[in-house]
């Protein structure tokens, strides 16, 4: 009995679809998967950029010595090893031999006789640098990764990475700063200026009265451009001392005040210094800086005036102190001294009056040139303003 045709379905193999070949600019057909490799390369580059520049990189929290070591170096490809060797310093290789630099005086000049000097010119290629051919993985010193200098540099790199100093934005700021310094638009701050800005002068004084000008500045009762008028009578020597002082600046950290005044017994300031557009002061105008209290300012004024000696001042202040009933308590010499300091500071603060422009007078330069003290108006004494 013959078997009939099979009822099982036949399997057919369909030909795979052909990918249309694309021609590149060079005229060669593009290989399949080129775009995928390009995307992968871009992803790797972005990941590497994030790892080496972003402040949230894993390198900021990793043990940097476990990342940068000789074991990891030898596990890299040959091309990667050569690339890293090219950026390492010459001292990292066993072929390095320390020598005196060619610019050292001992190399340039050698004494031949008392009158003749033989000059040895430095070579074009410094002996401290090595050709790139000698910077190879074969000559790399493995102990460089455990060297204290390399470890310190690695930790510094980690700190800079965490502080966002390796980002493109930070690099642009540094480049802008260098360009502006080169153009003369700004100047790099000196170390002394940075220290004074971050560490204002410390004044070791026990009473608030010794820093009453600082209190006035903090309460905006004393500002740049104000005039402080000192007036005090010394009957024991028959002298009336009066002096006008212009506030030129206030220290942003310590609130210490700087003034200008005239020397000797001259009271008023030059008229051109009383306007809002005043020029730079010229001699004989004097400048005093770093004043924090009226007692300190009074001593400076009397020294500049010169008519009342220190002995006469002491006698005057002692007489004033004896007439004040608040110092009659004599519990201890220390208490009496502190009480005397407070009383004198309060009396001194009453001798200073502060003058300031009104809003309508501030921009009227013509009126400032014609009126007394530049058109300023009295606000009150330092003692009154301090106590309000």
Secondary structure, 3 states (H helix, E strand, C coil): CCCCCCCCCCCCCCCCCCCCCCECCCCCECCCCHHHHHHHHHHHHHHHHHHHHCCCCHHHCCCHHHHCCHHHHHCCCHHHHHHHHHHCCHHHECCCCCCCCCCCHHHHEEECCCCCEEECCCCCCCCCCCCHHHCCCCCECHHHHHCHHHHHHHHHHHHHHHCCCCCHHHHHHHHHHHHHHHHCCCCCCCHHHHHHHHCCCCCCCCCHHHHHHHHHHHCCCCCCCCEEEEEEEECCCCEEEEEEEEEEEECCCCCCEEEEECCCCCCCCCHHHHCCCCCCCCCCCEEEEEECCHHHHHHHHHHHHCCCCHHHHHHHHHHHHHCCHHHCCCCCHHHHHHHHHHHHHHHHHCCEEEEECCHHHHCCHHHHHHCHHHHCEEEEEHHHHHHC
